[in-house]
Amino acid sequence: MRVICLAICLITYATVQAQRISAPALIPAPVEMQVQAGVFQLQPQTVIVAPDELRTVATLLNEYIGFELPIQQTSGAKGIYLHIDANAVKEAEGYRLSISQNEIRITGHDEAGILHAIQTLRQLNNNGSIQSCTIKDYPRFAYRGMHLDVSRHFFPVSFVKHFIDILAQYKYNNFHWHLTDDQGWRIEIKKYPGLQSVAAWRDETLIGHKKELPHRFDGIRYGGYYTQEEVKDVIAYATARRINVIPEIEMPGHALAALAAYPSLGCTGGPYKTATFWGIFDDVFCAGKDSTFNFLEDVLDEVIALFPSPYIHIGGDECPKTRWNACPLCQLRMQQEKLPDADALQSYFIKRINKYVRSKGRKIIGWDEILEGGLAEDATVMSWRGTESGAAKQVIMTPEDELYFDHYQSLYTEEPLAAGGYTPLQEVYAYEPLKDVKGIQGQLWSEYLPTAAQAEYMLLPRAIALAEVAWSPQHVKDYFGFVRRLKKQSIQFNEDISYKEKVVYKEKL
Ligand code: TNX
């Protein structure tokens, strides 16, 4: 009797262990998954069966799994079948994936759905063995974004593509490219060569804290910009991965680099220098001169021609009104337009640009300051200063406390210098937006990120936690389960994350 009991116990234990071992570590966690016995074994004779319009997606599948499987339109014996069926899969970007020993079937609502399924398959692939399972999956939020500031420090195209790869891998669908700021203008605008020769450069490599404080001045000219050909290349790369690229051209504030090249665009006429320290600067685009709007419209023309994104980000944040209040042309504009104060002038500025962008068939996104003085029609707001979204109808939550990845992520004493703030992995994971929003986005400001390696260090694994918040249904959220899955996957990003997942709550500091 005892022997039988022991045998049953051992068998049960072994089964439980087997199930545990075989439970695939997927991130973001899918909506529903049933694991079955057996595996699909990738073999050289395996074929991908896909209609012609899914050929590029099928090519990516090959790239991701490291095989060169033939892609054909008719069924094969042992195949991976891709097809789009919006009736079978109702949710935008959703997919169904079924894996048995004989075949893999992927049905997507759309091409994005197929691609997300392929990313899941990529995570399931274990040296050619793919666990049998069925998965039903679709995103929680329509907008899942990650931002990268390339102004404060400039990152090469190769890194930008790598960044996009990471986003695609974790089912993000928007890349917010912060291209201009006080410390450097990073996109080629053919009509204004000064943006390339002057605004793309500053006198120091690293960015100092404040003008008044001494910092490590090295006097080495620093900068760079993306040519329009490079921009096109990045957009094509992202588009193939179903990631929309949103360009940000900052206005009316954070404009010092542009003013350094074209001083007449400021209220005082300069001279100005591209900033070598971070913060908020009084010199901004002059709202009194029509030439400012002409310049910005020319810039937007080139930007719109390059970027297919339905949204163009126009900044709108942190614009001091010091110069406008002292500028006769701005005062005149306020009188003519019957604007009660400089906040209303900012609102006039954004509304005028909004009108222009809308006339080109696009919509604007702005940081939450664009709510001040009245919101421009149909504008989407990125809410960074709080968890409230104010009057805007379309809101993307970007709260600085939880979703700024330039903050420290651990209390490890050897953490590299970061912006103030402490945003550990668990805090990112725990983030829940307050109300019905369009989506959420992580921010990677780069004042303290002089190298691509450091940018990636700050990005991971927080962007992976955010991916799960953005994609997976709230009821499957489980921080410790997430960390277990992350550790299984961490081989992929080749880093020991053990200290990054240890949490000390802010209240205890
Ligand atoms: C605020 S958030 C900024 C950025 C800085 C960031 C530093 C926002 C719209 N503006 O200019 O880089 O803080 O954390």
Residues whose N, C-alpha, C, O or C-beta is under 5 A from the ligand:
A	BS01	TNX	D317 W367 W384 A419 W445
